[in-house]
Amino acid sequence: MKRLPLLLLAGAMLFSMTGCLEPDKKHDIPFEVAPKVEPHTAPAGTFDVDAVRSMITIKGQHLYLPQLIDELGDKWEFRYYDRKDYGLKEGSGLATLYYNGVEMGTVSLENCYTGREQDSVIYSVAIKTSDSDIYGITPMVSTIADVESLIGQPDTVDMVEMPYTHIYHYGINIGEDAQGILRGHTIAVSFNEQGIVDLVSITYSDLTQQSQE
């Protein structure tokens, strides 16, 4: 069985988080971020990671990947997980995302260093509520047939224990780098026993990025 994407597991976690940095704290850290893509679709039944990463809706708010935290504006807030509690290395991070004080979901971060969190880049998002969707794939609503109609047959399928019965994987996944960043252009969709989407996560990180120990 392949290792599940970090966000697929982290999306179900609800633990205490540490506070955010001051909003005006900035650092000049060179980091290449893939350009923003305008929302668009691909032909029905086709997985196009650029189309998928351009159409992420969380509680009515549009996101895309990858995205610099600094670009999100004053209404957004992040509460970072304590690295020691989750075995995270410097350069990687997890955070709960809020908009106007409302919890939006869990995100994975790269270029995330202690005291420099505001330079972080969101590279992965997981959702599991029916008021959010990734490319029209909606937890608690979309079916296996819906997913296949939108993005086609999966590249691989994992059979897992409850609460998920199986997971569809699409795209390229080359695994974690030295800092624990998942390098891939992937989407993972888990289904419950009734064949309804339980959780969906997307990862879009730099496949050429090299991390140092």
C-alpha positions as CSV (number, residue, x, y, z in Angstrom):
1,M,0.0,0.0,0.0
2,K,1.3,3.4,-0.9
3,R,1.8,6.0,1.8
4,L,-1.2,8.4,1.9
5,P,-0.5,12.1,1.3
6,L,0.2,13.9,4.6
7,L,-2.8,16.1,4.2
8,L,-5.2,13.2,3.7
9,L,-4.4,12.2,7.2
10,A,-4.0,15.6,8.7
11,G,-7.4,16.7,7.4
12,A,-9.1,14.6,10.1
13,M,-7.0,15.9,13.0
14,L,-8.3,18.4,15.6
15,F,-5.6,19.3,18.1
16,S,-4.3,22.5,19.7
17,M,-2.3,24.8,17.5
18,T,0.3,27.6,18.2
19,G,-0.4,31.3,17.4
20,C,0.4,33.2,14.3
21,L,3.2,35.7,13.6
22,E,2.7,39.4,13.7
23,P,1.1,40.4,10.3
24,D,3.8,42.9,9.5
25,K,6.7,40.6,9.9
26,K,8.4,39.9,6.5
27,H,11.6,38.1,5.5
28,D,13.5,38.0,2.2
29,I,13.9,34.3,1.5
30,P,14.4,33.4,-2.2
31,F,11.8,30.8,-3.2
32,E,10.4,30.0,-6.6
33,V,6.6,29.6,-6.7
34,A,4.7,28.3,-9.7
35,P,2.7,31.1,-11.4
36,K,-1.0,31.7,-10.6
37,V,-3.4,30.1,-13.0
38,E,-6.9,31.5,-13.7
39,P,-9.8,29.2,-13.0
40,H,-10.4,26.9,-16.0
41,T,-11.6,23.4,-16.7
42,A,-10.3,20.5,-18.8
43,P,-12.3,18.1,-21.0
44,A,-14.7,16.0,-19.0
45,G,-13.1,12.9,-17.6
46,T,-9.6,14.3,-17.9
47,F,-7.2,14.9,-15.0
48,D,-5.4,18.2,-15.6
49,V,-3.6,19.2,-12.4
50,D,-3.4,22.9,-13.5
51,A,-7.1,23.0,-14.0
52,V,-7.7,21.3,-10.6
53,R,-5.3,23.5,-8.7
54,S,-7.0,26.6,-10.2
55,M,-10.5,25.6,-8.8
56,I,-10.5,25.2,-5.1
57,T,-13.5,26.5,-3.1
58,I,-13.5,26.5,0.7
59,K,-16.7,27.8,2.3
60,G,-17.3,30.1,-0.7
61,Q,-13.7,31.4,-0.8
62,H,-11.5,30.7,-3.8
63,L,-8.0,29.4,-3.5
64,Y,-5.4,28.1,-5.8
65,L,-2.1,26.2,-5.3
66,P,0.6,26.9,-4.7
67,Q,-0.1,30.2,-2.9
68,L,2.0,32.5,-0.7
69,I,0.4,33.1,2.7
70,D,1.3,36.8,2.2
71,E,-1.0,37.0,-0.8
72,L,-4.2,36.1,1.1
73,G,-5.0,39.4,2.8
74,D,-6.1,40.6,6.2
75,K,-9.2,38.4,6.5
76,W,-7.2,35.2,6.5
77,E,-5.5,33.7,9.6
78,F,-3.3,30.7,10.1
79,R,-2.7,28.8,13.3
80,Y,0.4,26.7,13.0
81,Y,0.8,23.2,14.4
82,D,3.7,22.7,16.8
83,R,6.4,21.0,14.8
84,K,7.5,18.9,17.9
85,D,4.0,17.5,18.3
86,Y,3.8,16.3,14.7
87,G,7.4,15.4,13.9
88,L,7.7,18.2,11.4
89,K,11.1,19.4,10.2
90,E,12.2,23.0,9.7
91,G,11.0,24.1,6.2
92,S,7.7,22.2,6.5
93,G,4.6,23.0,8.4
94,L,0.9,22.3,9.0
95,A,-1.7,24.9,9.8
96,T,-5.4,25.4,10.3
97,L,-6.8,28.0,8.0
98,Y,-9.4,30.6,9.0
99,Y,-11.3,33.2,7.1
100,N,-13.0,36.0,9.1
101,G,-12.6,33.8,12.2
102,V,-14.3,30.8,10.6
103,E,-12.2,27.6,10.3
104,M,-11.7,26.7,6.7
105,G,-9.6,23.5,6.7
106,T,-6.0,22.2,7.0
107,V,-3.1,23.1,4.8
108,S,0.4,21.9,4.3
109,L,3.2,24.4,4.0
110,E,6.7,24.6,2.5
111,N,9.4,27.3,3.0
112,C,8.0,27.3,6.6
113,Y,10.7,28.2,9.1
114,T,10.5,29.2,12.8
115,G,10.2,33.0,13.0
116,R,9.6,33.2,9.2
117,E,6.2,31.5,8.9
118,Q,4.8,34.4,6.9
119,D,7.1,33.4,4.0
120,S,5.4,30.0,3.8
121,V,3.8,28.6,0.7
122,I,0.6,26.6,0.8
123,Y,1.2,23.6,-1.4
124,S,-1.5,21.1,-0.2
125,V,-5.1,21.4,1.0
126,A,-7.5,18.7,2.4
127,I,-11.2,19.2,2.8
128,K,-14.0,17.0,4.2
129,T,-17.1,19.2,4.5
130,S,-19.9,19.6,2.0
131,D,-19.5,23.4,1.9
132,S,-16.2,23.1,0.1
133,D,-15.0,21.4,-3.1
134,I,-11.9,20.8,-5.2
135,Y,-12.7,21.0,-8.9
136,G,-16.4,20.2,-8.2
137,I,-15.5,17.2,-6.1
138,T,-17.5,17.7,-2.9
139,P,-17.2,15.7,0.3
140,M,-20.4,14.0,1.5
141,V,-22.0,14.8,-1.9
142,S,-20.0,13.5,-4.9
143,T,-20.1,9.9,-5.8
144,I,-17.5,7.6,-7.5
145,A,-19.4,8.2,-10.8
146,D,-19.2,12.0,-10.3
147,V,-15.4,11.9,-9.7
148,E,-14.8,9.7,-12.7
149,S,-17.0,12.0,-14.8
150,L,-14.9,15.0,-13.7
151,I,-11.4,13.7,-13.8
152,G,-11.5,10.2,-15.2
153,Q,-10.2,6.8,-14.0
154,P,-7.6,7.0,-11.2
155,D,-3.9,6.2,-11.8
156,T,-3.9,3.9,-8.7
157,V,-6.4,2.8,-6.1
158,D,-5.6,2.0,-2.4
159,M,-7.8,-0.2,-0.3
160,V,-7.6,1.0,3.3
161,E,-9.3,0.5,6.7
162,M,-12.2,2.5,8.0
163,P,-13.2,5.3,7.9
164,Y,-12.1,5.1,4.3
165,T,-12.8,2.1,2.1
166,H,-10.7,3.0,-0.9
167,I,-8.8,6.0,-2.2
168,Y,-8.4,7.2,-5.8
169,H,-5.0,8.7,-6.7
170,Y,-4.3,10.9,-9.7
171,G,-1.1,12.5,-10.9
172,I,2.6,12.4,-10.0
173,N,3.8,11.6,-6.5
174,I,7.5,11.3,-6.0
175,G,7.4,11.2,-2.2
176,E,8.8,13.3,0.6
177,D,12.0,15.2,0.4
178,A,14.6,15.7,3.2
179,Q,12.4,18.3,4.9
180,G,9.3,16.2,4.8
181,I,7.7,18.1,1.9
182,L,5.5,15.9,-0.3
183,R,6.7,16.5,-3.9
184,G,3.9,15.9,-6.3
185,H,1.2,17.1,-8.6
186,T,-1.6,14.9,-7.2
187,I,-5.2,14.7,-6.1
188,A,-6.4,12.0,-3.7
189,V,-10.1,11.2,-3.2
190,S,-11.3,8.8,-0.5
191,F,-14.7,7.2,-0.4
192,N,-16.9,5.7,2.3
193,E,-18.7,2.4,2.3
194,Q,-21.6,3.9,0.3
195,G,-19.2,5.2,-2.5
196,I,-19.6,8.8,-1.4
197,V,-16.5,11.1,-1.2
198,D,-15.3,11.3,2.4
199,L,-12.3,13.5,1.9
200,V,-10.4,15.1,-1.0
201,S,-6.9,16.5,-1.0
202,I,-4.7,18.2,-3.6
203,T,-0.9,18.6,-3.6
204,Y,1.0,20.9,-5.9
205,S,4.6,21.4,-5.0
206,D,7.8,22.1,-7.0
207,L,9.0,18.7,-8.4
208,T,12.5,20.2,-9.0
209,Q,12.9,21.8,-5.6
210,Q,15.9,20.4,-3.7
211,S,15.9,20.6,0.1
212,Q,18.9,20.5,2.4
213,E,19.2,18.5,5.6
